[in-house]
Amino acid sequence: MNEYMENTKIINKKVKSVSRHWKNFVDKDYLGSHNLEKGEEMLLTIDRFEGEEQVTTADGKKIKQVLYFKEAVPKMIMNITNGNIITSLYGSHPDQWPGKQIQVYAASVKAFGKTQDALRIRDFIPKIAVNVAAYTEVLSKATTQNELKDIWVKFPTSARNDKDLIAKKDELKAKLP
């Protein structure tokens, strides 16, 4: 685990509190860096991508690319930097992105002639904790390799990618007819 992740608090909703940025009380249409306090990041699941959405900016109405999430957070205008990160993680076709998770953080960037905070997407696929014991219990109910396969394919991708669970599945598979 990287050093910056050790003290990171992962959240998955917009929080309104007087101990947070005042902009959280404004009903903003879009996710912004103000939604994250120092040391916080958001773990979000992509619901859909809109490639040509009309948005109102300080410069007037513009067409932007927008990400929608399954969690109770505002949508996020996607810039080129974040689009490139998602592409490196999940491919360049947005129809492959729904259901995929990203980790969003605030970073100081130079933009429009000044340094300001902006949302960025981490350049790794978030690791989701998997309850290996619970999944192993479900797998152990299989009496044949075909049943094991049928159970396995119904597990979420995060479980099917967990190396400890894969080892348990392979161990069970070797014992089944």
Sine and cosine of phi, psi and omega as CSV:
sin_phi,cos_phi,sin_psi,cos_psi,sin_omega,cos_omega
0.00,0.00,0.69,-0.73,0.02,-1.00
-0.94,0.35,0.46,-0.89,-0.04,-1.00
-0.85,0.53,-0.64,0.77,-0.04,-1.00
-0.91,0.41,-0.37,0.93,-0.04,-1.00
-0.99,0.13,-0.36,0.93,-0.08,-1.00
-0.87,0.48,-0.57,0.82,-0.03,-1.00
-0.94,-0.33,0.35,0.94,-0.03,-1.00
-1.00,0.02,0.73,-0.68,0.08,-1.00
-0.98,-0.18,0.85,-0.53,-0.01,-1.00
-1.00,-0.05,0.80,-0.60,0.06,-1.00
-0.84,-0.55,0.32,-0.95,0.02,-1.00
-0.65,-0.76,0.48,0.87,0.10,-1.00
-0.42,-0.91,0.34,-0.94,0.07,-1.00
-0.98,0.22,0.75,-0.66,-0.06,-1.00
-0.91,-0.41,0.79,-0.61,0.09,-1.00
-0.97,-0.24,0.81,-0.58,0.00,-1.00
-0.26,-0.96,0.54,-0.84,0.03,-1.00
-0.92,0.39,-0.25,0.97,0.04,-1.00
-1.00,-0.01,0.14,0.99,0.01,-1.00
-0.87,-0.50,0.08,-1.00,-0.02,-1.00
-0.83,0.56,0.67,-0.74,-0.05,-1.00
-0.88,0.48,-0.45,0.89,-0.02,-1.00
-0.91,0.41,-0.27,0.96,0.04,-1.00
-0.92,0.39,-0.30,0.95,0.03,-1.00
-1.00,0.06,-0.24,0.97,0.03,-1.00
-1.00,0.07,0.75,-0.66,0.03,-1.00
-0.96,0.27,1.00,0.05,0.01,-1.00
-1.00,0.08,0.60,-0.80,0.04,-1.00
-0.98,0.21,-0.34,0.94,-0.13,-0.99
-0.80,-0.60,0.56,-0.83,0.09,-1.00
-0.90,0.43,0.64,-0.77,0.00,-1.00
-0.63,-0.77,0.17,-0.98,-0.01,-1.00
-0.88,0.47,-0.42,0.91,0.02,-1.00
-0.91,0.41,-0.29,0.96,0.02,-1.00
-0.97,0.25,-0.17,0.99,-0.03,-1.00
-0.87,-0.49,0.78,-0.62,0.10,-0.99
-1.00,0.07,0.24,-0.97,0.03,-1.00
-0.83,0.56,0.77,-0.64,0.01,-1.00
1.00,0.06,-0.01,1.00,0.03,-1.00
-0.97,-0.23,0.53,-0.85,0.14,-0.99
-0.64,-0.77,0.39,-0.92,0.01,-1.00
-0.95,-0.32,0.73,-0.69,0.14,-0.99
-0.98,-0.18,0.92,-0.39,-0.13,-0.99
-0.81,-0.58,0.53,-0.85,0.02,-1.00
-0.95,-0.31,0.84,-0.54,-0.02,-1.00
-0.93,0.37,0.80,-0.60,0.07,-1.00
-1.00,-0.05,-0.73,0.68,0.03,-1.00
-0.28,-0.96,0.25,-0.97,0.02,-1.00
-0.85,-0.53,0.74,-0.68,0.12,-0.99
-0.92,-0.39,0.89,-0.46,-0.09,-1.00
-0.99,0.17,-0.38,0.93,-0.04,-1.00
-0.63,-0.78,0.98,0.21,0.01,-1.00
-0.95,-0.32,0.73,-0.68,0.02,-1.00
-0.99,0.17,0.84,-0.55,0.01,-1.00
-0.82,-0.57,0.43,-0.90,0.04,-1.00
-0.99,-0.16,0.84,-0.55,0.02,-1.00
-0.88,-0.48,0.00,-1.00,0.05,-1.00
-0.88,0.48,-0.42,0.91,0.01,-1.00
-1.00,-0.05,0.13,0.99,-0.02,-1.00
0.95,-0.30,-0.30,-0.96,-0.04,-1.00
-0.99,0.13,0.72,-0.70,0.00,-1.00
-0.64,-0.76,0.37,-0.93,0.11,-0.99
-1.00,-0.03,0.80,-0.60,-0.03,-1.00
-0.74,-0.68,0.24,-0.97,0.12,-0.99
-0.99,-0.12,0.71,-0.71,-0.13,-0.99
-0.74,-0.67,0.67,-0.74,0.10,-0.99
-0.97,-0.22,0.71,-0.71,0.12,-0.99
-0.94,-0.34,0.52,-0.85,-0.08,-1.00
-0.84,-0.54,0.41,-0.91,0.04,-1.00
-0.96,0.27,-0.46,0.89,0.00,-1.00
-0.97,0.25,0.25,-0.97,-0.04,-1.00
-0.99,0.14,0.93,0.38,0.06,-1.00
-0.74,-0.68,0.37,-0.93,0.07,-1.00
-0.91,0.42,0.31,-0.95,0.08,-1.00
-0.93,0.37,0.24,-0.97,-0.09,-1.00
-0.78,-0.63,0.80,-0.60,0.11,-0.99
-0.94,0.33,0.78,-0.63,-0.05,-1.00
-0.99,-0.13,0.83,-0.55,0.07,-1.00
-1.00,-0.08,0.06,-1.00,-0.04,-1.00
-0.88,0.48,-0.69,0.73,-0.01,-1.00
-0.85,0.53,-0.77,0.64,-0.01,-1.00
-0.93,0.37,-0.58,0.81,0.07,-1.00
-0.88,0.48,-0.65,0.76,0.03,-1.00
-0.92,0.40,-0.59,0.81,0.04,-1.00
-0.91,0.41,-0.74,0.67,0.01,-1.00
-0.87,0.49,-0.65,0.76,0.04,-1.00
-0.86,0.50,-0.67,0.74,0.00,-1.00
-0.92,0.39,-0.45,0.89,-0.01,-1.00
-1.00,0.07,-0.69,0.73,-0.21,-0.98
-0.79,-0.62,0.06,1.00,0.00,-1.00
0.98,-0.19,0.27,-0.96,-0.13,-0.99
-1.00,0.04,-0.03,1.00,-0.02,-1.00
-0.98,-0.21,0.93,-0.37,-0.06,-1.00
-0.85,0.53,-0.33,0.94,0.04,-1.00
-0.94,0.35,-0.19,0.98,0.05,-1.00
-1.00,-0.05,-0.11,0.99,-0.13,-0.99
-1.00,0.09,-0.54,0.84,-0.04,-1.00
-0.82,0.57,0.69,-0.73,-0.03,-1.00
1.00,0.02,-0.20,0.98,0.00,-1.00
-1.00,0.07,0.53,-0.85,-0.02,-1.00
-0.97,-0.25,0.56,-0.83,0.08,-1.00
-0.74,-0.67,0.40,-0.92,0.05,-1.00
-0.90,-0.43,0.87,-0.50,-0.11,-0.99
-0.96,-0.30,0.68,-0.73,0.02,-1.00
-0.65,-0.76,0.25,-0.97,0.05,-1.00
-0.99,-0.16,0.70,-0.71,0.01,-1.00
-0.71,-0.71,0.52,-0.85,0.11,-0.99
-0.98,0.18,0.81,-0.58,0.00,-1.00
-0.74,-0.67,0.40,-0.92,0.12,-0.99
-1.00,-0.04,0.89,-0.46,0.00,-1.00
-0.50,-0.87,0.63,-0.78,0.06,-1.00
0.83,0.56,0.59,0.81,0.09,-1.00
0.99,0.14,0.11,0.99,0.02,-1.00
-0.53,-0.85,0.28,-0.96,0.06,-1.00
-1.00,0.00,0.77,-0.64,-0.01,-1.00
-0.49,-0.87,0.28,-0.96,0.05,-1.00
-0.99,0.16,0.61,-0.80,0.03,-1.00
-0.59,-0.81,0.41,-0.91,0.06,-1.00
-0.98,0.19,0.67,-0.74,0.08,-1.00
-0.73,-0.68,0.42,-0.91,0.03,-1.00
-0.96,-0.28,0.74,-0.67,0.04,-1.00
-0.89,0.46,0.56,-0.83,-0.07,-1.00
-1.00,-0.02,0.63,0.78,0.11,-0.99
-0.58,-0.81,0.39,-0.92,0.08,-1.00
-0.98,0.20,0.82,-0.58,-0.03,-1.00
-0.85,0.52,0.66,-0.75,0.05,-1.00
-1.00,0.08,0.82,-0.58,0.00,-1.00
-0.97,-0.25,0.78,-0.62,0.01,-1.00
-0.89,0.45,0.73,-0.68,-0.02,-1.00
-0.89,-0.45,0.76,-0.65,0.06,-1.00
-0.99,0.13,1.00,0.03,-0.09,-1.00
-0.86,0.51,-0.66,0.75,-0.03,-1.00
-0.87,0.49,-0.69,0.72,-0.01,-1.00
-0.91,0.41,-0.69,0.72,0.02,-1.00
-0.93,0.38,-0.60,0.80,0.02,-1.00
-0.90,0.44,-0.63,0.78,0.04,-1.00
-0.86,0.50,-0.68,0.73,0.03,-1.00
-0.91,0.42,-0.70,0.71,0.01,-1.00
-0.88,0.48,-0.60,0.80,-0.08,-1.00
-0.93,0.38,-0.18,0.98,0.04,-1.00
-0.98,0.21,-0.22,0.97,0.01,-1.00
-0.94,0.34,0.66,-0.75,0.03,-1.00
-0.95,-0.33,-0.15,0.99,0.07,-1.00
-0.65,-0.76,0.26,-0.97,0.04,-1.00
-0.90,0.43,-0.56,0.83,0.03,-1.00
-0.91,0.41,-0.65,0.76,0.05,-1.00
-0.90,0.44,-0.66,0.75,0.03,-1.00
-0.85,0.52,-0.71,0.71,0.01,-1.00
-0.89,0.46,-0.69,0.72,0.00,-1.00
-0.88,0.47,-0.62,0.78,0.04,-1.00
-0.93,0.36,-0.72,0.70,-0.07,-1.00
-0.84,0.54,-0.72,0.70,-0.09,-1.00
-0.93,0.37,-0.28,0.96,0.03,-1.00
-1.00,0.07,-0.21,0.98,0.03,-1.00
-0.94,0.33,0.49,-0.87,0.07,-1.00
-0.91,0.41,0.39,-0.92,-0.01,-1.00
-0.82,0.58,-0.63,0.77,-0.01,-1.00
-0.86,0.52,-0.61,0.80,0.03,-1.00
-0.96,0.29,-0.69,0.72,-0.03,-1.00
-0.92,0.38,-0.29,0.96,0.03,-1.00
-0.99,-0.11,-0.07,1.00,-0.03,-1.00
-0.98,0.21,0.86,-0.51,-0.11,-0.99
-0.90,0.44,-0.56,0.83,0.03,-1.00
-0.93,0.37,-0.64,0.77,0.01,-1.00
-0.94,0.33,-0.61,0.80,0.07,-1.00
-0.86,0.51,-0.68,0.73,0.02,-1.00
-0.88,0.47,-0.66,0.75,0.03,-1.00
-0.90,0.44,-0.67,0.74,0.01,-1.00
-0.89,0.46,-0.71,0.70,-0.01,-1.00
-0.90,0.43,-0.59,0.81,0.05,-1.00
-0.90,0.44,-0.71,0.70,0.04,-1.00
-0.91,0.42,-0.67,0.75,-0.03,-1.00
-0.85,0.53,-0.65,0.76,-0.02,-1.00
-0.90,0.44,-0.39,0.92,-0.03,-1.00
-1.00,-0.04,-0.22,0.98,-0.10,-0.99
-0.99,-0.12,0.51,-0.86,0.07,-1.00
-0.96,0.27,0.00,0.00,0.00,0.00
